[in-house]
Amino acid sequence: ASGQAYVYLAEGRTSLVNPVVAGEGFDLDDSMNWDELYAQLNQEQLIEELRARGYDAVVLNFSSATDYLQPNAFVLVELLQQLRAAIAPQQTVAVAGASMGGLVSRYALAYMESHALPHAVRTFLSFDTPHRGANIPLGIQYWMKFFANQSADAAFLLSRLDSPAARQMLVYHHADPPGATGQPDPLRGAFEADLAAIGGWPFEPRRVAIANGSDNGTGQGFAPGAQIIQWAYSNILVEIRGNVWAIPNLTNTVIFDGRTRILFTTNSQTVTTSGTLPYDNAPGGSRATMAQMDSVAAPYGDIVALHPAHGFIPTMSALDYATTDLFHDISADPDPVALTPFDAIYTQAANQGHVEVTPANAAWILEQIGIGVTGVAPGSGAGARLRPPAPNPSPDAFRIGFTLERGGTVDLRVFAIDGREVASLARERGSGLADFVEARFASLIAEMF
């Protein structure tokens, strides 16, 4: 695999100092380059605000974004190694992955840790990533397959559904012949086994996640088994039918009914499934697949979307939440973070578009990327190790603990994200093991940012 890394330095900077890496998601036709990626990532002026705060944007564009996830993860491994060689030894890096890019980043970081490859990543930000799978309505998948011979658009989208990355991520994938229930492609299980073999998750960075789906169980506005696409046309020479229903909640339901008759040649297919979970209408970052189908000019009649969008990345998938209930009310849990593998999560009540950046989650992203920034080299000679600040967060005073393998001179200072020194907390001889320095949060925060 291969890729290109676009580097957009912070304001006034002439060399790479403080990188934030963003990995590309699932690019259907590999048409996204710098202009398109910049427009996507700069929603709510996110990239420009990062640059104004002293961060260098590094955007990774895969040459084949629909390839297997693992090879593209190795492209990110190579990029992180090149970044470490280009920046100061004590500098840390933030890595953000949107959608598929989050899975690629997760695999890359876990691989590096399992193979003792230093990555210097302080924060891994997962943005609406399908940790437990993505969803394209199974009935629509069979619609694409049935009409692929009559429609170049359907044939292209079917080829994307059959790409390695899609087969690794989709919770249900079409089969030939259709099965009696929804099943993933075998590549999905193989990827999950491969990920588990390298530890499943990176453990060195702080892990944070955003879900674009509802956190209170609000669905997409239609019931399991509801019709979502309607297409019917008939005259003396031609008859076309292409109807799609959402997958059911366990019950036996028709999800696709297709028929074409041109003169005396007729083809038809009906797909019925049972035992499925209602992913199509589940809370999650949504994708307007049905509205896109509606917008295409059909050769005969009119394709009608009875509902515009479906659940694409379920909320429970984006957070890898400890439940099998797609409609679980996360907002009612006393400690939702404890039910995820993350250190912090961002959710909201309403379903939003997949990887939609809003003013609220943009502010949260900026905050999370700044946590843990370091600007000085570690102490030498006495084996200094910092402990996490406590309490965290703090409205006022907090304590920074450190340990020394033996007594030595301590130089403990606080630096802003642009490298400025804003506070000197200790410059004295420390006895080791149980030394603490107390600082005031309010007096530092304005200087740090």
Disulfide bonds with the S-S distance in Angstrom:
none
